């Protein structure tokens, strides 16, 4: 993934925003598509921005009929949880994981109730 940090020196961990690309896109394209607005936000608000990159440009939450067809097998919610563990300051991890859980539940419900 790409990580954008503000140019100003920081002595404490920074809050992190994960910016996820759409299907068949990449982290680099997401930076272009958003016209680097998140990078500007990082500088202005003194935060970190991460642009994770899905394998073969498709996110996989590890469940549902489409998940079995994706190779190599992976669970991108677990990958994003790892990014949170490694990059998000401890005081923000619980909130970040809560948002990640909500994302997973939302995607699951969307598949169940089209």
MISEZA-803410 format. One record per residue: residue in three letters; residue number from 1; x, y, z of N, C-alpha, C, CB in turn. Coordinates in nm, 3 decimals. Glycine has a CB too. Layout:
N
<aa = ala | i = NUM | nX = X | nY = Y | nZ = Z | caX = X | caY = Y | caZ = Z | cX = X | cY = Y | cZ = Z | cbX = X | cbY = Y | cbZ = Z>
...
END
This chain:
114
<aa = unk | i = 1 | nX = 0.084 | nY = -0.118 | nZ = 0.000 | caX = 0.000 | caY = 0.000 | caZ = 0.000 | cX = 0.088 | cY = 0.123 | cZ = 0.000 | cbX = -0.095 | cbY = 0.001 | cbZ = 0.121>
<aa = unk | i = 2 | nX = 0.028 | nY = 0.233 | nZ = -0.043 | caX = 0.098 | caY = 0.361 | caZ = -0.037 | cX = 0.061 | cY = 0.430 | cZ = 0.093 | cbX = 0.062 | cbY = 0.451 | cbZ = -0.160>
<aa = unk | i = 3 | nX = 0.157 | nY = 0.497 | nZ = 0.151 | caX = 0.133 | caY = 0.570 | caZ = 0.275 | cX = 0.178 | cY = 0.713 | cZ = 0.255 | cbX = 0.208 | cbY = 0.504 | cbZ = 0.395>
<aa = unk | i = 4 | nX = 0.089 | nY = 0.807 | nZ = 0.283 | caX = 0.120 | caY = 0.950 | caZ = 0.273 | cX = 0.125 | cY = 1.009 | cZ = 0.413 | cbX = 0.015 | cbY = 1.025 | cbZ = 0.185>
<aa = unk | i = 5 | nX = 0.235 | nY = 1.074 | nZ = 0.444 | caX = 0.252 | caY = 1.139 | caZ = 0.574 | cX = 0.270 | cY = 1.289 | cZ = 0.552 | cbX = 0.373 | cbY = 1.080 | cbZ = 0.652>
<aa = unk | i = 6 | nX = 0.229 | nY = 1.370 | nZ = 0.647 | caX = 0.250 | caY = 1.514 | caZ = 0.632 | cX = 0.399 | cY = 1.547 | cZ = 0.633 | cbX = 0.177 | cbY = 1.592 | cbZ = 0.744>
<aa = unk | i = 7 | nX = 0.435 | nY = 1.656 | nZ = 0.567 | caX = 0.575 | caY = 1.698 | caZ = 0.562 | cX = 0.625 | cY = 1.750 | cZ = 0.696 | cbX = 0.594 | cbY = 1.805 | cbZ = 0.457>
<aa = unk | i = 8 | nX = 0.533 | nY = 1.801 | nZ = 0.778 | caX = 0.575 | caY = 1.856 | caZ = 0.906 | cX = 0.619 | cY = 1.744 | cZ = 1.000 | cbX = 0.462 | cbY = 1.937 | cbZ = 0.970>
<aa = unk | i = 9 | nX = 0.725 | nY = 1.764 | nZ = 1.077 | caX = 0.770 | caY = 1.661 | caZ = 1.170 | cX = 0.662 | cY = 1.630 | cZ = 1.274 | cbX = 0.899 | cbY = 1.706 | cbZ = 1.241>
<aa = unk | i = 10 | nX = 0.656 | nY = 1.505 | nZ = 1.315 | caX = 0.559 | caY = 1.464 | caZ = 1.416 | cX = 0.628 | cY = 1.370 | cZ = 1.515 | cbX = 0.435 | cbY = 1.395 | cbZ = 1.352>
<aa = unk | i = 11 | nX = 0.604 | nY = 1.394 | nZ = 1.641 | caX = 0.668 | caY = 1.312 | caZ = 1.745 | cX = 0.573 | cY = 1.210 | cZ = 1.805 | cbX = 0.723 | cbY = 1.402 | cbZ = 1.855>
<aa = unk | i = 12 | nX = 0.445 | nY = 1.219 | nZ = 1.770 | caX = 0.347 | caY = 1.124 | caZ = 1.821 | cX = 0.283 | cY = 1.051 | cZ = 1.703 | cbX = 0.238 | cbY = 1.195 | cbZ = 1.908>
<aa = unk | i = 13 | nX = 0.225 | nY = 0.933 | nZ = 1.727 | caX = 0.158 | caY = 0.862 | caZ = 1.618 | cX = 0.044 | cY = 0.946 | cZ = 1.559 | cbX = 0.103 | cbY = 0.727 | cbZ = 1.668>
<aa = unk | i = 14 | nX = 0.024 | nY = 0.933 | nZ = 1.430 | caX = -0.078 | caY = 1.010 | caZ = 1.362 | cX = -0.204 | cY = 0.928 | cZ = 1.341 | cbX = -0.026 | cbY = 1.061 | cbZ = 1.227>
<aa = unk | i = 15 | nX = -0.321 | nY = 0.992 | nZ = 1.344 | caX = -0.443 | caY = 0.921 | caZ = 1.302 | cX = -0.428 | cY = 0.878 | cZ = 1.157 | cbX = -0.570 | cbY = 1.012 | cbZ = 1.320>
<aa = unk | i = 16 | nX = -0.492 | nY = 0.770 | nZ = 1.119 | caX = -0.479 | caY = 0.713 | caZ = 0.985 | cX = -0.615 | cY = 0.701 | cZ = 0.919 | cbX = -0.410 | cbY = 0.575 | cbZ = 0.990>
<aa = unk | i = 17 | nX = -0.623 | nY = 0.740 | nZ = 0.792 | caX = -0.741 | caY = 0.717 | caZ = 0.710 | cX = -0.704 | cY = 0.615 | cZ = 0.603 | cbX = -0.793 | cbY = 0.851 | cbZ = 0.645>
<aa = unk | i = 18 | nX = -0.786 | nY = 0.509 | nZ = 0.591 | caX = -0.769 | caY = 0.411 | caZ = 0.484 | cX = -0.856 | cY = 0.453 | cZ = 0.367 | cbX = -0.807 | cbY = 0.266 | cbZ = 0.533>
<aa = unk | i = 19 | nX = -0.797 | nY = 0.465 | nZ = 0.248 | caX = -0.870 | caY = 0.503 | caZ = 0.127 | cX = -0.868 | cY = 0.380 | cZ = 0.036 | cbX = -0.806 | cbY = 0.630 | cbZ = 0.056>
<aa = unk | i = 20 | nX = -0.986 | nY = 0.316 | nZ = 0.022 | caX = -0.995 | caY = 0.192 | caZ = -0.055 | cX = -1.037 | cY = 0.221 | cZ = -0.199 | cbX = -1.095 | cbY = 0.095 | cbZ = 0.010>
<aa = unk | i = 21 | nX = -0.968 | nY = 0.159 | nZ = -0.293 | caX = -1.002 | caY = 0.176 | caZ = -0.434 | cX = -1.122 | cY = 0.089 | cZ = -0.470 | cbX = -0.881 | cbY = 0.143 | cbZ = -0.524>
<aa = unk | i = 22 | nX = -1.184 | nY = 0.119 | nZ = -0.583 | caX = -1.296 | caY = 0.041 | caZ = -0.633 | cX = -1.249 | cY = -0.083 | cZ = -0.708 | cbX = -1.383 | cbY = 0.125 | cbZ = -0.723>
<aa = unk | i = 23 | nX = -1.345 | nY = -0.162 | nZ = -0.753 | caX = -1.314 | caY = -0.284 | caZ = -0.828 | cX = -1.237 | cY = -0.250 | cZ = -0.954 | cbX = -1.444 | cbY = -0.362 | cbZ = -0.863>
<aa = unk | i = 24 | nX = -1.136 | nY = -0.329 | nZ = -0.981 | caX = -1.049 | caY = -0.318 | caZ = -1.099 | cX = -0.967 | cY = -0.190 | cZ = -1.100 | cbX = -1.133 | cbY = -0.325 | cbZ = -1.224>
<aa = unk | i = 25 | nX = -0.952 | nY = -0.125 | nZ = -0.986 | caX = -0.865 | caY = -0.010 | caZ = -0.975 | cX = -0.742 | cY = -0.049 | cZ = -0.893 | cbX = -0.940 | cbY = 0.111 | cbZ = -0.911>
<aa = unk | i = 26 | nX = -0.655 | nY = 0.048 | nZ = -0.870 | caX = -0.534 | caY = 0.026 | caZ = -0.791 | cX = -0.517 | cY = 0.141 | cZ = -0.693 | cbX = -0.409 | cbY = 0.012 | cbZ = -0.883>
<aa = unk | i = 27 | nX = -0.422 | nY = 0.124 | nZ = -0.602 | caX = -0.391 | caY = 0.233 | caZ = -0.510 | cX = -0.346 | cY = 0.357 | cZ = -0.586 | cbX = -0.282 | cbY = 0.189 | cbZ = -0.410>
<aa = unk | i = 28 | nX = -0.264 | nY = 0.339 | nZ = -0.687 | caX = -0.214 | caY = 0.453 | caZ = -0.765 | cX = -0.327 | cY = 0.526 | cZ = -0.837 | cbX = -0.108 | cbY = 0.407 | cbZ = -0.866>
<aa = unk | i = 29 | nX = -0.418 | nY = 0.448 | nZ = -0.893 | caX = -0.531 | caY = 0.511 | caZ = -0.963 | cX = -0.619 | cY = 0.587 | cZ = -0.864 | cbX = -0.615 | cbY = 0.405 | cbZ = -1.038>
<aa = unk | i = 30 | nX = -0.634 | nY = 0.533 | nZ = -0.743 | caX = -0.716 | caY = 0.601 | caZ = -0.643 | cX = -0.657 | cY = 0.737 | cZ = -0.609 | cbX = -0.728 | cbY = 0.516 | cbZ = -0.515>
<aa = unk | i = 31 | nX = -0.525 | nY = 0.745 | nZ = -0.602 | caX = -0.460 | caY = 0.875 | caZ = -0.577 | cX = -0.494 | cY = 0.971 | cZ = -0.690 | cbX = -0.305 | cbY = 0.858 | cbZ = -0.565>
<aa = unk | i = 32 | nX = -0.486 | nY = 0.923 | nZ = -0.815 | caX = -0.518 | caY = 1.010 | caZ = -0.929 | cX = -0.666 | cY = 1.047 | cZ = -0.931 | cbX = -0.480 | cbY = 0.940 | cbZ = -1.061>
<aa = unk | i = 33 | nX = -0.754 | nY = 0.947 | nZ = -0.910 | caX = -0.898 | caY = 0.971 | caZ = -0.917 | cX = -0.944 | cY = 1.075 | cZ = -0.814 | cbX = -0.974 | cbY = 0.839 | cbZ = -0.896>
<aa = unk | i = 34 | nX = -0.881 | nY = 1.074 | nZ = -0.699 | caX = -0.919 | caY = 1.171 | caZ = -0.594 | cX = -0.840 | cY = 1.301 | cZ = -0.606 | cbX = -0.896 | cbY = 1.109 | cbZ = -0.455>
<aa = unk | i = 35 | nX = -0.762 | nY = 1.313 | nZ = -0.714 | caX = -0.684 | caY = 1.435 | caZ = -0.741 | cX = -0.595 | cY = 1.473 | cZ = -0.623 | cbX = -0.777 | cbY = 1.551 | cbZ = -0.776>
<aa = unk | i = 36 | nX = -0.543 | nY = 1.370 | nZ = -0.554 | caX = -0.453 | caY = 1.390 | caZ = -0.440 | cX = -0.517 | cY = 1.469 | cZ = -0.326 | cbX = -0.328 | cbY = 1.461 | cbZ = -0.486>
<aa = unk | i = 37 | nX = -0.649 | nY = 1.475 | nZ = -0.322 | caX = -0.717 | caY = 1.551 | caZ = -0.216 | cX = -0.689 | cY = 1.491 | cZ = -0.078 | cbX = -0.868 | cbY = 1.556 | cbZ = -0.242>
<aa = unk | i = 38 | nX = -0.677 | nY = 1.358 | nZ = -0.070 | caX = -0.646 | caY = 1.297 | caZ = 0.059 | cX = -0.504 | cY = 1.331 | cZ = 0.103 | cbX = -0.664 | cbY = 1.146 | cbZ = 0.052>
<aa = unk | i = 39 | nX = -0.412 | nY = 1.341 | nZ = 0.006 | caX = -0.275 | caY = 1.380 | caZ = 0.040 | cX = -0.273 | cY = 1.524 | cZ = 0.094 | cbX = -0.183 | cbY = 1.367 | cbZ = -0.084>
<aa = unk | i = 40 | nX = -0.353 | nY = 1.611 | nZ = 0.034 | caX = -0.363 | caY = 1.749 | caZ = 0.084 | cX = -0.424 | cY = 1.750 | cZ = 0.224 | cbX = -0.448 | cbY = 1.834 | cbZ = -0.013>
<aa = unk | i = 41 | nX = -0.523 | nY = 1.663 | nZ = 0.247 | caX = -0.584 | caY = 1.651 | caZ = 0.379 | cX = -0.480 | cY = 1.608 | cZ = 0.482 | cbX = -0.702 | cbY = 1.552 | cbZ = 0.376>
<aa = unk | i = 42 | nX = -0.394 | nY = 1.514 | nZ = 0.444 | caX = -0.288 | caY = 1.467 | caZ = 0.535 | cX = -0.201 | cY = 1.583 | cZ = 0.581 | cbX = -0.202 | cbY = 1.360 | cbZ = 0.468>
<aa = unk | i = 43 | nX = -0.164 | nY = 1.665 | nZ = 0.488 | caX = -0.078 | caY = 1.780 | caZ = 0.521 | cX = -0.152 | cY = 1.883 | cZ = 0.607 | cbX = -0.026 | cbY = 1.848 | cbZ = 0.393>
<aa = unk | i = 44 | nX = -0.274 | nY = 1.913 | nZ = 0.565 | caX = -0.351 | caY = 2.017 | caZ = 0.635 | cX = -0.391 | cY = 1.975 | cZ = 0.776 | cbX = -0.476 | cbY = 2.051 | cbZ = 0.555>
<aa = unk | i = 45 | nX = -0.429 | nY = 1.848 | nZ = 0.795 | caX = -0.480 | caY = 1.801 | caZ = 0.924 | cX = -0.378 | cY = 1.723 | cZ = 1.006 | cbX = -0.602 | cbY = 1.715 | cbZ = 0.902>
<aa = unk | i = 46 | nX = -0.256 | nY = 1.708 | nZ = 0.952 | caX = -0.150 | caY = 1.635 | caZ = 1.021 | cX = -0.192 | cY = 1.491 | cZ = 1.053 | cbX = -0.110 | cbY = 1.709 | cbZ = 1.151>
<aa = unk | i = 47 | nX = -0.235 | nY = 1.420 | nZ = 0.949 | caX = -0.277 | caY = 1.281 | caZ = 0.962 | cX = -0.205 | cY = 1.197 | cZ = 0.857 | cbX = -0.431 | cbY = 1.267 | cbZ = 0.947>
<aa = unk | i = 48 | nX = -0.216 | nY = 1.066 | nZ = 0.868 | caX = -0.159 | caY = 0.974 | caZ = 0.770 | cX = -0.271 | cY = 0.919 | cZ = 0.683 | cbX = -0.082 | cbY = 0.857 | cbZ = 0.841>
<aa = unk | i = 49 | nX = -0.239 | nY = 0.895 | nZ = 0.556 | caX = -0.334 | caY = 0.838 | caZ = 0.461 | cX = -0.271 | cY = 0.711 | cZ = 0.403 | cbX = -0.372 | cbY = 0.941 | cbZ = 0.347>
<aa = unk | i = 50 | nX = -0.345 | nY = 0.600 | nZ = 0.407 | caX = -0.297 | caY = 0.475 | caZ = 0.347 | cX = -0.391 | cY = 0.436 | cZ = 0.234 | cbX = -0.288 | cbY = 0.361 | cbZ = 0.453>
<aa = unk | i = 51 | nX = -0.331 | nY = 0.399 | nZ = 0.122 | caX = -0.405 | caY = 0.351 | caZ = 0.007 | cX = -0.372 | cY = 0.203 | cZ = -0.011 | cbX = -0.369 | cbY = 0.433 | cbZ = -0.122>
<aa = unk | i = 52 | nX = -0.447 | nY = 0.113 | nZ = 0.053 | caX = -0.420 | caY = -0.031 | caZ = 0.035 | cX = -0.449 | cY = -0.074 | cZ = -0.109 | cbX = -0.503 | cbY = -0.115 | cbZ = 0.134>
<aa = unk | i = 53 | nX = -0.387 | nY = -0.181 | nZ = -0.150 | caX = -0.401 | caY = -0.232 | caZ = -0.285 | cX = -0.452 | cY = -0.375 | cZ = -0.278 | cbX = -0.267 | cbY = -0.225 | cbZ = -0.362>
<aa = unk | i = 54 | nX = -0.568 | nY = -0.402 | nZ = -0.339 | caX = -0.624 | caY = -0.536 | caZ = -0.340 | cX = -0.550 | cY = -0.626 | cZ = -0.439 | cbX = -0.774 | cbY = -0.531 | cbZ = -0.375>
<aa = unk | i = 55 | nX = -0.541 | nY = -0.753 | nZ = -0.406 | caX = -0.480 | caY = -0.851 | caZ = -0.498 | cX = -0.564 | cY = -0.858 | cZ = -0.624 | cbX = -0.468 | cbY = -0.992 | cbZ = -0.431>
<aa = unk | i = 56 | nX = -0.500 | nY = -0.849 | nZ = -0.738 | caX = -0.566 | caY = -0.853 | caZ = -0.869 | cX = -0.679 | cY = -0.750 | cZ = -0.880 | cbX = -0.622 | cbY = -0.994 | cbZ = -0.895>
<aa = unk | i = 57 | nX = -0.665 | nY = -0.641 | nZ = -0.805 | caX = -0.755 | caY = -0.525 | caZ = -0.813 | cX = -0.899 | cY = -0.553 | cZ = -0.770 | cbX = -0.756 | cbY = -0.473 | cbZ = -0.953>
<aa = unk | i = 58 | nX = -0.920 | nY = -0.662 | nZ = -0.696 | caX = -1.053 | caY = -0.695 | caZ = -0.644 | cX = -1.045 | cY = -0.721 | cZ = -0.496 | cbX = -1.113 | cbY = -0.817 | cbZ = -0.717>
<aa = unk | i = 59 | nX = -1.131 | nY = -0.653 | nZ = -0.418 | caX = -1.137 | caY = -0.677 | caZ = -0.275 | cX = -1.215 | cY = -0.806 | cZ = -0.250 | cbX = -1.203 | cbY = -0.558 | cbZ = -0.201>
<aa = unk | i = 60 | nX = -1.172 | nY = -0.882 | nZ = -0.152 | caX = -1.235 | caY = -1.008 | caZ = -0.114 | cX = -1.253 | cY = -1.007 | cZ = 0.037 | cbX = -1.150 | cbY = -1.132 | cbZ = -0.161>
<aa = unk | i = 61 | nX = -1.378 | nY = -1.016 | nZ = 0.083 | caX = -1.400 | caY = -1.015 | caZ = 0.227 | cX = -1.406 | cY = -1.156 | cZ = 0.284 | cbX = -1.528 | cbY = -0.941 | cbZ = 0.259>
<aa = unk | i = 62 | nX = -1.373 | nY = -1.257 | nZ = 0.202 | caX = -1.359 | caY = -1.393 | caZ = 0.253 | cX = -1.488 | cY = -1.469 | cZ = 0.270 | cbX = -1.291 | cbY = -1.390 | cbZ = 0.380>
<aa = unk | i = 63 | nX = -1.597 | nY = -1.420 | nZ = 0.213 | caX = -1.724 | caY = -1.491 | caZ = 0.225 | cX = -1.809 | cY = -1.464 | cZ = 0.103 | cbX = -1.798 | cbY = -1.449 | cbZ = 0.353>
<aa = unk | i = 64 | nX = -1.909 | nY = -1.548 | nZ = 0.081 | caX = -1.999 | caY = -1.533 | caZ = -0.032 | cX = -1.952 | cY = -1.613 | cZ = -0.152 | cbX = -2.011 | cbY = -1.388 | cbZ = -0.070>
<aa = unk | i = 65 | nX = -2.042 | nY = -1.632 | nZ = -0.249 | caX = -2.010 | caY = -1.717 | caZ = -0.364 | cX = -1.894 | cY = -1.666 | cZ = -0.448 | cbX = -2.130 | cbY = -1.732 | cbZ = -0.452>
<aa = unk | i = 66 | nX = -1.878 | nY = -1.537 | nZ = -0.459 | caX = -1.767 | caY = -1.482 | caZ = -0.538 | cX = -1.633 | cY = -1.507 | cZ = -0.476 | cbX = -1.785 | cbY = -1.336 | cbZ = -0.556>
<aa = unk | i = 67 | nX = -1.628 | nY = -1.520 | nZ = -0.344 | caX = -1.500 | caY = -1.538 | caZ = -0.274 | cX = -1.432 | cY = -1.667 | cZ = -0.316 | cbX = -1.523 | cbY = -1.538 | cbZ = -0.123>
<aa = unk | i = 68 | nX = -1.510 | nY = -1.773 | nZ = -0.338 | caX = -1.449 | caY = -1.902 | caZ = -0.375 | cX = -1.384 | cY = -1.897 | cZ = -0.512 | cbX = -1.553 | cbY = -2.012 | cbZ = -0.371>
<aa = unk | i = 69 | nX = -1.432 | nY = -1.809 | nZ = -0.600 | caX = -1.379 | caY = -1.802 | caZ = -0.735 | cX = -1.251 | cY = -1.720 | cZ = -0.744 | cbX = -1.483 | cbY = -1.744 | cbZ = -0.828>
<aa = unk | i = 70 | nX = -1.223 | nY = -1.640 | nZ = -0.644 | caX = -1.104 | caY = -1.554 | caZ = -0.648 | cX = -0.980 | cY = -1.633 | cZ = -0.608 | cbX = -1.122 | cbY = -1.432 | cbZ = -0.557>
<aa = unk | i = 71 | nX = -0.881 | nY = -1.627 | nZ = -0.693 | caX = -0.753 | caY = -1.693 | caZ = -0.665 | cX = -0.643 | cY = -1.591 | cZ = -0.680 | cbX = -0.729 | cbY = -1.816 | cbZ = -0.759>
<aa = unk | i = 72 | nX = -0.545 | nY = -1.588 | nZ = -0.595 | caX = -0.531 | caY = -1.675 | caZ = -0.478 | cX = -0.635 | cY = -1.639 | cZ = -0.372 | cbX = -0.389 | cbY = -1.664 | cbZ = -0.419>
<aa = unk | i = 73 | nX = -0.670 | nY = -1.737 | nZ = -0.290 | caX = -0.765 | caY = -1.715 | caZ = -0.181 | cX = -0.707 | cY = -1.614 | cZ = -0.083 | cbX = -0.799 | cbY = -1.848 | cbZ = -0.108>
<aa = unk | i = 74 | nX = -0.789 | nY = -1.522 | nZ = -0.035 | caX = -0.744 | caY = -1.424 | caZ = 0.064 | cX = -0.865 | cY = -1.369 | cZ = 0.137 | cbX = -0.662 | cbY = -1.310 | cbZ = -0.004>
<aa = unk | i = 75 | nX = -0.840 | nY = -1.298 | nZ = 0.240 | caX = -0.944 | caY = -1.231 | caZ = 0.317 | cX = -0.897 | cY = -1.089 | cZ = 0.339 | cbX = -0.973 | cbY = -1.306 | cbZ = 0.454>
<aa = unk | i = 76 | nX = -0.949 | nY = -0.998 | nZ = 0.258 | caX = -0.901 | caY = -0.860 | caZ = 0.263 | cX = -0.943 | cY = -0.787 | cZ = 0.390 | cbX = -0.950 | cbY = -0.784 | cbZ = 0.144>
<aa = unk | i = 77 | nX = -1.051 | nY = -0.830 | nZ = 0.455 | caX = -1.083 | caY = -0.769 | caZ = 0.584 | cX = -0.973 | cY = -0.800 | cZ = 0.685 | cbX = -1.220 | cbY = -0.819 | cbZ = 0.636>
<aa = unk | i = 78 | nX = -0.919 | nY = -0.923 | nZ = 0.680 | caX = -0.807 | caY = -0.957 | caZ = 0.768 | cX = -0.683 | cY = -0.876 | cZ = 0.731 | cbX = -0.776 | cbY = -1.109 | cbZ = 0.760>
<aa = unk | i = 79 | nX = -0.661 | nY = -0.854 | nZ = 0.601 | caX = -0.549 | caY = -0.772 | caZ = 0.555 | cX = -0.563 | cY = -0.629 | cZ = 0.607 | cbX = -0.541 | cbY = -0.772 | cbZ = 0.400>
<aa = unk | i = 80 | nX = -0.683 | nY = -0.572 | nZ = 0.595 | caX = -0.704 | caY = -0.435 | caZ = 0.644 | cX = -0.689 | cY = -0.429 | cZ = 0.796 | cbX = -0.843 | cbY = -0.384 | cbZ = 0.603>
<aa = unk | i = 81 | nX = -0.731 | nY = -0.535 | nZ = 0.865 | caX = -0.711 | caY = -0.541 | caZ = 1.010 | cX = -0.562 | cY = -0.540 | cZ = 1.043 | cbX = -0.779 | cbY = -0.667 | cbZ = 1.069>
<aa = unk | i = 82 | nX = -0.482 | nY = -0.607 | nZ = 0.962 | caX = -0.337 | caY = -0.608 | caZ = 0.982 | cX = -0.279 | cY = -0.468 | cZ = 0.960 | cbX = -0.269 | cbY = -0.710 | cbZ = 0.888>
<aa = unk | i = 83 | nX = -0.329 | nY = -0.399 | nZ = 0.857 | caX = -0.284 | caY = -0.261 | caZ = 0.832 | cX = -0.317 | cY = -0.175 | cZ = 0.955 | cbX = -0.351 | cbY = -0.201 | cbZ = 0.704>
<aa = unk | i = 84 | nX = -0.437 | nY = -0.192 | nZ = 1.009 | caX = -0.476 | caY = -0.117 | caZ = 1.129 | cX = -0.381 | cY = -0.149 | cZ = 1.244 | cbX = -0.623 | cbY = -0.149 | cbZ = 1.170>
<aa = unk | i = 85 | nX = -0.352 | nY = -0.277 | nZ = 1.264 | caX = -0.264 | caY = -0.318 | caZ = 1.374 | cX = -0.126 | cY = -0.256 | cZ = 1.362 | cbX = -0.252 | cbY = -0.471 | cbZ = 1.378>
<aa = unk | i = 86 | nX = -0.074 | nY = -0.251 | nZ = 1.240 | caX = 0.063 | caY = -0.204 | caZ = 1.219 | cX = 0.075 | cY = -0.053 | cZ = 1.205 | cbX = 0.121 | cbY = -0.269 | cbZ = 1.097>
<aa = unk | i = 87 | nX = -0.030 | nY = 0.013 | nZ = 1.156 | caX = -0.016 | caY = 0.155 | caZ = 1.120 | cX = -0.100 | cY = 0.251 | cZ = 1.204 | cbX = -0.051 | cbY = 0.172 | cbZ = 0.978>
<aa = unk | i = 88 | nX = -0.207 | nY = 0.202 | nZ = 1.265 | caX = -0.296 | caY = 0.292 | caZ = 1.340 | cX = -0.248 | cY = 0.302 | cZ = 1.484 | cbX = -0.443 | cbY = 0.242 | cbZ = 1.334>
<aa = unk | i = 89 | nX = -0.236 | nY = 0.424 | nZ = 1.536 | caX = -0.198 | caY = 0.439 | caZ = 1.677 | cX = -0.296 | cY = 0.364 | cZ = 1.767 | cbX = -0.194 | cbY = 0.589 | cbZ = 1.716>
<aa = unk | i = 90 | nX = -0.243 | nY = 0.309 | nZ = 1.874 | caX = -0.321 | caY = 0.223 | caZ = 1.962 | cX = -0.452 | cY = 0.287 | cZ = 2.008 | cbX = -0.240 | cbY = 0.186 | cbZ = 2.084>
<aa = unk | i = 91 | nX = -0.449 | nY = 0.416 | nZ = 2.037 | caX = -0.570 | caY = 0.481 | caZ = 2.088 | cX = -0.682 | cY = 0.490 | cZ = 1.985 | cbX = -0.536 | cbY = 0.619 | cbZ = 2.138>
<aa = unk | i = 92 | nX = -0.651 | nY = 0.468 | nZ = 1.856 | caX = -0.753 | caY = 0.474 | caZ = 1.750 | cX = -0.792 | cY = 0.336 | cZ = 1.697 | cbX = -0.702 | cbY = 0.558 | cbZ = 1.635>
<aa = unk | i = 93 | nX = -0.722 | nY = 0.229 | nZ = 1.739 | caX = -0.745 | caY = 0.096 | caZ = 1.681 | cX = -0.886 | cY = 0.044 | cZ = 1.704 | cbX = -0.647 | cbY = -0.001 | cbZ = 1.738>
<aa = unk | i = 94 | nX = -0.939 | nY = 0.062 | nZ = 1.824 | caX = -1.073 | caY = 0.009 | caZ = 1.852 | cX = -1.177 | cY = 0.073 | cZ = 1.759 | cbX = -1.110 | cbY = 0.034 | cbZ = 1.999>
<aa = unk | i = 95 | nX = -1.167 | nY = 0.203 | nZ = 1.739 | caX = -1.260 | caY = 0.272 | caZ = 1.649 | cX = -1.241 | cY = 0.224 | cZ = 1.506 | cbX = -1.240 | cbY = 0.424 | cbZ = 1.656>
<aa = unk | i = 96 | nX = -1.115 | nY = 0.211 | nZ = 1.463 | caX = -1.087 | caY = 0.166 | caZ = 1.327 | cX = -1.141 | cY = 0.025 | cZ = 1.305 | cbX = -0.936 | cbY = 0.170 | cbZ = 1.299>
<aa = unk | i = 97 | nX = -1.122 | nY = -0.062 | nZ = 1.401 | caX = -1.173 | caY = -0.199 | caZ = 1.387 | cX = -1.326 | cY = -0.202 | cZ = 1.387 | cbX = -1.118 | cbY = -0.288 | cbZ = 1.501>
<aa = unk | i = 98 | nX = -1.388 | nY = -0.114 | nZ = 1.465 | caX = -1.534 | caY = -0.104 | caZ = 1.464 | cX = -1.585 | cY = -0.065 | cZ = 1.327 | cbX = -1.582 | cbY = -0.004 | cbZ = 1.568>
<aa = unk | i = 99 | nX = -1.518 | nY = 0.031 | nZ = 1.264 | caX = -1.556 | caY = 0.072 | caZ = 1.129 | cX = -1.534 | cY = -0.040 | cZ = 1.029 | cbX = -1.477 | cbY = 0.197 | cbZ = 1.087>
<aa = unk | i = 100 | nX = -1.426 | nY = -0.114 | nZ = 1.045 | caX = -1.399 | caY = -0.227 | caZ = 0.957 | cX = -1.506 | cY = -0.335 | cZ = 0.974 | cbX = -1.258 | cbY = -0.285 | cbZ = 0.986>
<aa = unk | i = 101 | nX = -1.548 | nY = -0.362 | nZ = 1.096 | caX = -1.656 | caY = -0.458 | caZ = 1.121 | cX = -1.785 | cY = -0.412 | cZ = 1.054 | cbX = -1.677 | cbY = -0.477 | cbZ = 1.273>
<aa = unk | i = 102 | nX = -1.814 | nY = -0.283 | nZ = 1.065 | caX = -1.935 | caY = -0.229 | caZ = 1.001 | cX = -1.928 | cY = -0.244 | cZ = 0.850 | cbX = -1.955 | cbY = -0.082 | cbZ = 1.038>
<aa = unk | i = 103 | nX = -1.811 | nY = -0.224 | nZ = 0.791 | caX = -1.793 | caY = -0.242 | caZ = 0.648 | cX = -1.822 | cY = -0.387 | cZ = 0.610 | cbX = -1.651 | cbY = -0.202 | cbZ = 0.605>
<aa = unk | i = 104 | nX = -1.766 | nY = -0.481 | nZ = 0.683 | caX = -1.788 | caY = -0.622 | caZ = 0.655 | cX = -1.935 | cY = -0.660 | cZ = 0.665 | cbX = -1.707 | cbY = -0.708 | cbZ = 0.749>
<aa = unk | i = 105 | nX = -2.002 | nY = -0.614 | nZ = 0.768 | caX = -2.144 | caY = -0.644 | caZ = 0.786 | cX = -2.228 | cY = -0.580 | cZ = 0.675 | cbX = -2.193 | cbY = -0.595 | cbZ = 0.923>
<aa = unk | i = 106 | nX = -2.194 | nY = -0.459 | nZ = 0.635 | caX = -2.266 | caY = -0.391 | caZ = 0.529 | cX = -2.252 | cY = -0.466 | cZ = 0.397 | cbX = -2.215 | cbY = -0.247 | cbZ = 0.514>
<aa = unk | i = 107 | nX = -2.132 | nY = -0.510 | nZ = 0.366 | caX = -2.110 | caY = -0.585 | caZ = 0.242 | cX = -2.184 | cY = -0.719 | cZ = 0.246 | cbX = -1.960 | cbY = -0.609 | cbZ = 0.219>
<aa = unk | i = 108 | nX = -2.183 | nY = -0.784 | nZ = 0.360 | caX = -2.252 | caY = -0.912 | caZ = 0.375 | cX = -2.403 | cY = -0.892 | cZ = 0.355 | cbX = -2.224 | cbY = -0.973 | cbZ = 0.514>
<aa = unk | i = 109 | nX = -2.461 | nY = -0.791 | nZ = 0.418 | caX = -2.604 | caY = -0.765 | caZ = 0.406 | cX = -2.641 | cY = -0.729 | cZ = 0.264 | cbX = -2.647 | cbY = -0.652 | cbZ = 0.501>
<aa = unk | i = 110 | nX = -2.557 | nY = -0.654 | nZ = 0.198 | caX = -2.584 | caY = -0.615 | caZ = 0.060 | cX = -2.593 | cY = -0.735 | cZ = -0.031 | cbX = -2.477 | cbY = -0.520 | cbZ = 0.010>
<aa = unk | i = 111 | nX = -2.509 | nY = -0.836 | nZ = -0.008 | caX = -2.515 | caY = -0.958 | caZ = -0.088 | cX = -2.641 | cY = -1.039 | cZ = -0.056 | cbX = -2.390 | cbY = -1.044 | cbZ = -0.063>
<aa = unk | i = 112 | nX = -2.681 | nY = -1.040 | nZ = 0.070 | caX = -2.797 | caY = -1.119 | caZ = 0.112 | cX = -2.928 | cY = -1.055 | cZ = 0.067 | cbX = -2.798 | cbY = -1.136 | cbZ = 0.263>
<aa = unk | i = 113 | nX = -2.936 | nY = -0.922 | nZ = 0.065 | caX = -3.058 | caY = -0.848 | caZ = 0.030 | cX = -3.030 | cY = -0.754 | cZ = -0.087 | cbX = -3.111 | cbY = -0.768 | cbZ = 0.153>
<aa = unk | i = 114 | nX = -3.020 | nY = -0.808 | nZ = -0.208 | caX = -2.985 | caY = -0.721 | caZ = -0.321 | cX = -3.090 | cY = -0.617 | cZ = -0.351 | cbX = -2.962 | cbY = -0.803 | cbZ = -0.444>
END
